[in-house]
């Protein structure tokens, strides 16, 4: 039951944050620091998510050659300005091939 209360609290908090963003005055949103923060936070969160998913397992640091190879393939595809689906597909294919080759 505690888990459900935690989920409810997080949902309410997310909704309140969304409403606060919609209710913020325009002059606050147009401030250069707020604008810069809003531009950089999603990038930082996505990078952190990628790092956690790539280099951790069971709550600890873990180096997996297949996942790291897939990440490398995605970076190369990104540098080549490939479309998003091609980036995802290349990462998945390289990861699968490395897992197949390494057993």
N, C-alpha and C positions, 0 to 999 in steps of 0.2 A: 504493500500500500504506500510505503514511503516513496517508492520510485514514481508512482503516479502523481503524488504531490509535487515532486521535483519537476516532472514534465509539465504539469499545470503552471507552476511558478515560472518556468522558463518560457512557456508560451505567452503568458501574460506579460512578462518582461519584454519579449520580442515585439509584441503588439504595442506596448507602451512606447518602446523606442521608435517604432515606425510612426506612431501618432505624433511623437515629439518632433520627429524630423519633418513631418508635414506641417506642423504648427509653428515651426521656427520662423522668425521674421526673415524677410528677404535680405536685409542688411547683414544678418549674421551669416547666412549661407553664402553671400558674395564676398565675405572676408577672405583674403588670400590664404591665410593659414588653414581655415576650415576647408576651403576648396582643395588645397594641396593635400590635406589629410584625407579627404574623401577620394582623391585620385589614387593615393598610395596604399591605403589600407586593404582594398581588395587584392591588390598584387601581392602584398606581404602575406595575407592570409592564405592565398592560393599557393605561394611558395612554401609556406610552413606546412600546409597539408600535403604537398608533394613530398617534401623531405620526410615527414612522419610516415607516410605510406611506403616510401621507398626504403628507408633505412632503419625501421623498427619492426620488431616482431615480438609478440607476447609481452609488451611493455618494456622491452629492452632494446638496446642498440644492436643491430644485426645487419651485416653486409651480405646481400644476396646478389650474386653475379648476374642472374637473369633480370631482376628488376632494375639493377643499375644499367645494364645494357639497353633495356627498353627505354629508360630515361635518356640515355645518350642518343639513341635513335630519334627520340622525340625532339631533342635539342637540335640535332642536325637537320631534321625536317623543318623545324621552326626557323632555323637560320637560312634555309633555302626558300623560305616564305611559302611553304606548302599550305594547302587548305587544312582547316582544322581536322576534318575527318581523315585526311591522309596522315596527319601527325599521329592521331590516335591509332590508326591501323598499323602504321610503321612501328610504333612502340609495342603494340600487342603482338605483331608478327615476330619481331626480334626477340621479345621476351619468351614467346612460345618456342622459337627455334633454339635459343640458348638452353632452355629447360630440356628440350628434346635431346640436344647434343650432350649435355652434362648428366642427364639421367635423372 
